[in-house]
Amino acid sequence: MDFFTFLKPRNELEGSQSPAESMPFIPDSLWVKCPACGNMLLASDLQENNRVCTKCDHHFRMSARERIAMIADEASFTEFDSNMQSTDILNFPNYKEKLESARAKSGEKESVVTGKCTIDGIELVLCVMSPDFMMGSMGTVTGEKITRAFEYATAHRLPVIVCTVSGGARMQEGILSLMQMAKTSGAVKLHSDAGLLYITVLTDPTTGGVTASFAMEGDIILAEPNALVAFAGPRVVEQTTHTKLPKGFQKAEFVRDKGFIDAVVHRNDLTDTLAMLLKMHSTKEARE
């Protein structure tokens, strides 16, 4: 005997996909995994919180432009020397390719962006290093741009704020890169001799020749939480001294407790802190 098979008509909106296949597609760009706590964060929430983890307070690295937008009054930033860029002055192997890659990744021509702006109405010179450009390494152009920024500030009697992030001097430029330590320090000294304020903000990581020069020469030295602040990193120190280092060695809080920096400031409090310090140390004319 034949039997008829009775099938319920399928709705056209019902597909033949498995449950896994029918899950909505969520682009990876919408989510960011925190390297500190492992939680998945909405990229939009992270951006609204100045790239600070909403779960554990981990401070993600910021691009130079993001930090400028956070610190400076809206539409107040005017860039200096925007066309200056490094060249392969020593014909170092693969350096040209590394520079091209760094420019493409960061959208910048060099590892530091300099200019003038206002914070809460107070005019100043601002230099911000870029972690996306060869980890903020200091080459000849980096040092030249920072030196010119200090010279402008000295000539116009303006305070300077420098936000650092760096793996140190750029080995592809050899001794010419190391010379920038002395050149920038000389410009800082002339600015100091003029009685002008210099504030540094150390972010993760600030190491090598940058730490050994202008990063630690501020009148007031601030740092973001848990930022690595060092000349040689902890692994190098351990291998050289054959000593087990204490927990948190060379982190901002450790360096503060040893008296090398003045305060560790949460990123969401940084702009208000800078505004307060500028007002405390500004002249009546600058405030007006």
C-alpha positions as CSV (number, residue, x, y, z in Angstrom):
1,M,0.0,0.0,0.0
2,D,1.3,3.4,-0.9
3,F,1.2,6.2,1.8
4,F,1.1,9.8,1.1
5,T,3.6,12.0,2.9
6,F,2.1,15.1,4.3
7,L,4.6,18.0,4.7
8,K,3.9,21.3,6.2
9,P,4.6,24.0,3.6
10,R,7.9,25.8,4.3
11,N,7.8,29.6,4.8
12,E,9.9,31.3,2.1
13,L,11.6,33.3,4.9
14,E,12.8,30.0,6.5
15,G,16.2,29.0,5.2
16,S,17.8,25.6,5.2
17,Q,20.7,26.8,7.3
18,S,21.8,25.1,10.5
19,P,21.4,27.1,13.8
20,A,25.1,28.0,13.7
21,E,24.8,29.2,10.1
22,S,21.7,31.3,10.9
23,M,23.5,33.3,13.6
24,P,23.8,37.0,12.7
25,F,27.2,38.0,11.3
26,I,29.0,40.3,13.7
27,P,32.2,41.9,12.2
28,D,35.3,41.5,14.3
29,S,35.8,45.3,14.2
30,L,32.8,45.7,16.5
31,W,34.6,43.9,19.3
32,V,38.0,44.3,21.0
33,K,39.5,41.8,23.4
34,C,41.2,43.4,26.5
35,P,44.7,42.0,26.9
36,A,44.6,42.5,30.6
37,C,41.3,40.9,31.7
38,G,40.3,39.0,28.5
39,N,36.8,40.5,28.3
40,M,35.3,41.3,24.9
41,L,34.5,45.0,24.7
42,L,32.3,46.9,22.2
43,A,34.7,49.0,20.1
44,S,32.3,51.9,20.4
45,D,32.2,51.7,24.2
46,L,36.0,51.5,24.3
47,Q,36.3,54.6,22.1
48,E,33.8,56.6,24.2
49,N,35.8,55.7,27.3
50,N,39.1,57.1,25.8
51,R,40.3,53.6,25.0
52,V,40.2,52.5,28.6
53,C,38.8,49.1,29.4
54,T,35.3,49.4,31.0
55,K,35.9,46.2,32.9
56,C,39.4,46.4,34.4
57,D,40.6,50.0,33.6
58,H,43.4,48.8,31.3
59,H,44.7,51.7,29.2
60,F,44.9,50.8,25.6
61,R,47.4,52.7,23.4
62,M,46.1,55.7,21.6
63,S,47.1,57.2,18.3
64,A,48.6,60.6,18.3
65,R,45.5,62.2,16.7
66,E,43.2,60.5,19.2
67,R,45.2,61.9,22.1
68,I,45.3,65.3,20.6
69,A,41.5,65.3,20.2
70,M,41.2,64.2,23.8
71,I,43.5,66.8,25.3
72,A,43.2,69.9,23.2
73,D,40.2,72.2,23.0
74,E,38.0,71.4,20.0
75,A,39.4,72.8,16.7
76,S,42.3,74.6,18.5
77,F,45.2,72.4,17.3
78,T,47.5,73.9,14.6
79,E,50.2,71.5,13.5
80,F,53.9,72.4,13.0
81,D,56.2,70.9,10.4
82,S,53.6,68.5,9.0
83,N,55.6,67.7,5.9
84,M,58.8,66.7,7.6
85,Q,59.6,63.0,7.3
86,S,62.5,60.6,7.8
87,T,64.7,59.3,4.9
88,D,67.1,56.4,4.7
89,I,70.2,58.6,5.4
90,L,72.5,55.6,6.2
91,N,71.2,53.2,3.5
92,F,70.2,50.8,6.3
93,P,68.8,47.5,5.0
94,N,65.0,47.5,4.6
95,Y,64.6,50.9,6.3
96,K,62.8,52.5,3.4
97,E,60.2,49.6,3.5
98,K,59.8,50.0,7.2
99,L,59.2,53.7,6.9
100,E,56.6,53.2,4.2
101,S,54.9,50.6,6.3
102,A,54.9,52.9,9.4
103,R,53.4,55.7,7.4
104,A,50.6,53.4,6.0
105,K,49.9,52.0,9.5
106,S,49.9,55.3,11.4
107,G,48.7,57.7,8.8
108,E,51.5,60.0,10.0
109,K,54.8,61.0,8.3
110,E,56.8,60.8,11.5
111,S,56.7,59.3,15.0
112,V,55.7,62.6,16.6
113,V,53.0,65.2,15.9
114,T,53.8,68.7,17.1
115,G,51.8,72.0,17.2
116,K,50.1,74.6,19.3
117,C,46.7,74.5,20.8
118,T,44.7,75.5,23.8
119,I,43.6,73.6,26.9
120,D,40.7,75.2,28.7
121,G,41.6,78.4,26.8
122,I,45.3,78.4,27.8
123,E,47.6,78.5,24.8
124,L,50.5,76.0,24.7
125,V,52.7,73.9,22.5
126,L,51.8,70.2,22.4
127,C,53.9,67.3,21.2
128,V,52.4,63.8,21.0
129,M,54.3,60.7,20.0
130,S,52.7,57.9,17.9
131,P,52.8,54.2,19.0
132,D,51.8,53.2,15.5
133,F,54.9,54.7,13.8
134,M,57.7,52.3,14.6
135,M,56.6,52.4,18.3
136,G,57.4,56.0,18.6
137,S,61.1,55.5,17.9
138,M,63.2,58.6,17.9
139,G,64.9,59.4,14.7
140,T,66.5,62.6,13.4
141,V,63.2,64.1,12.2
142,T,61.5,63.2,15.5
143,G,64.2,65.0,17.4
144,E,64.2,68.0,15.0
145,K,60.4,68.4,15.3
146,I,60.5,68.3,19.1
147,T,63.4,70.8,19.2
148,R,61.6,73.2,16.9
149,A,58.5,72.9,19.0
150,F,60.4,73.9,22.1
151,E,62.2,76.8,20.3
152,Y,58.8,78.1,19.2
153,A,57.5,77.8,22.7
154,T,60.5,79.7,24.1
155,A,60.2,82.4,21.5
156,H,56.5,82.9,22.2
157,R,56.7,82.3,26.0
158,L,54.4,79.3,26.0
159,P,54.3,76.2,28.2
160,V,55.0,72.8,26.6
161,I,53.3,69.4,27.1
162,V,54.9,66.3,25.6
163,C,53.1,63.0,25.6
164,T,55.6,60.2,25.2
165,V,55.5,56.7,23.9
166,S,58.6,55.1,22.5
167,G,60.8,52.1,22.2
168,G,63.9,54.4,22.2
169,A,66.3,55.7,19.6
170,R,65.9,54.5,16.1
171,M,68.8,52.1,15.3
172,Q,68.4,52.5,11.5
173,E,69.8,56.0,11.9
174,G,72.7,55.1,14.2
175,I,74.6,57.9,16.0
176,L,72.4,60.5,14.3
177,S,69.4,59.2,16.2
178,L,71.3,59.2,19.5
179,M,72.4,62.8,18.9
180,Q,68.7,63.8,19.2
181,M,68.9,63.1,23.0
182,A,71.4,66.0,23.4
183,K,69.6,68.3,20.9
184,T,66.2,68.0,22.4
185,S,67.7,68.3,25.9
186,G,69.4,71.6,24.9
187,A,66.1,73.0,23.7
188,V,64.4,71.9,26.9
189,K,67.1,73.7,28.9
190,L,66.7,77.0,27.0
191,H,62.9,76.8,27.6
192,S,63.5,76.2,31.3
193,D,66.0,79.0,31.5
194,A,63.3,81.3,30.2
195,G,61.2,80.4,33.2
196,L,58.6,78.5,31.2
197,L,56.5,75.4,32.2
198,Y,57.2,71.9,30.8
199,I,54.9,69.0,31.6
200,T,55.5,65.4,30.4
201,V,52.9,62.7,30.2
202,L,54.5,59.2,30.0
203,T,52.4,56.5,28.4
204,D,53.1,52.8,27.7
205,P,55.9,52.3,26.9
206,T,58.4,55.1,27.4
207,T,61.8,53.6,27.2
208,G,65.4,54.0,25.9
209,G,66.8,57.3,24.6
210,V,63.5,59.1,25.0
211,T,63.4,58.2,28.7
212,A,67.1,59.2,29.0
213,S,66.4,62.7,27.5
214,F,63.3,64.9,27.2
215,A,60.7,62.5,28.7
216,M,62.2,62.8,32.2
217,E,63.2,66.5,32.0
218,G,59.7,68.0,32.7
219,D,59.0,70.3,35.5
220,I,56.1,68.1,36.3
221,I,56.1,64.5,35.2
222,L,52.9,62.6,34.9
223,A,52.2,59.0,33.8
224,E,49.3,56.9,32.8
225,P,48.5,53.8,35.1
226,N,50.6,50.8,34.6
227,A,52.8,52.4,31.9
228,L,56.2,50.9,31.4
229,V,58.8,53.6,32.2
230,A,62.4,52.5,31.8
231,F,65.7,52.9,30.0
232,A,66.4,49.2,29.6
233,G,63.3,47.0,29.9
234,P,62.9,44.5,32.8
235,R,63.9,41.5,30.7
236,V,67.2,43.1,29.8
237,V,67.8,44.1,33.4
238,E,67.0,40.5,34.7
239,Q,69.4,39.0,32.1
240,T,72.1,41.4,32.8
241,T,72.0,41.3,36.7
242,H,70.8,37.7,37.0
243,T,68.3,39.0,39.6
244,K,64.6,38.4,39.9
245,L,62.9,41.7,39.8
246,P,60.0,42.7,42.1
247,K,56.4,42.7,40.9
248,G,55.5,45.8,39.0
249,F,59.1,46.8,38.4
250,Q,59.4,49.8,36.1
251,K,55.7,50.3,36.0
252,A,54.4,53.9,36.5
253,E,53.3,53.3,40.1
254,F,56.7,51.7,41.0
255,V,58.6,54.6,39.4
256,R,56.4,57.1,41.2
257,D,57.0,55.4,44.5
258,K,60.8,55.7,43.9
259,G,60.4,59.4,43.3
260,F,61.1,59.7,39.6
261,I,57.7,60.9,38.5
262,D,55.2,63.1,40.3
263,A,51.8,61.5,39.8
264,V,50.0,58.6,38.0
265,V,46.9,60.1,36.4
266,H,44.0,58.1,35.0
267,R,43.4,59.0,31.3
268,N,39.9,60.1,31.9
269,D,41.2,62.7,34.4
270,L,44.2,63.8,32.3
271,T,42.7,66.7,30.5
272,D,41.3,68.3,33.7
273,T,44.6,67.7,35.5
274,L,46.6,69.4,32.7
275,A,44.2,72.3,32.7
276,M,44.5,72.7,36.5
277,L,48.4,72.6,36.3
278,L,48.4,75.1,33.4
279,K,46.2,77.5,35.4
280,M,48.3,77.1,38.5
281,H,51.5,78.0,36.7
282,S,50.3,80.5,34.1
283,T,50.7,84.2,34.2
284,K,47.7,86.6,34.3
285,E,48.3,87.5,30.7
286,A,48.1,83.9,29.6
287,R,44.9,83.3,31.5
288,E,43.4,86.3,29.8
